[in-house]
């Protein structure tokens, strides 16, 4: 598994109210609110040296979306 993917999944599991997270899970359905998402994105941007546009941030709906954005 890609290191970035592992890091993001680990952080999502810390923030989530769900124990098992799959790539197709909707962010809201696993208990990640907008503040949690903003915190996660801010930390990932700093850690990976990537800056998301407002459009990219608005497109995040699933776990896979977050991982895809930071893995490219």
Secondary structure, DSSP 8 states (H G I E B T S, - for coil): --HHHHHHHHHHHHH-S-SS--TT-BTGGGT--HHHHHHHHHHHHHHHT----HHHHHH--BHHHHHHHHH-
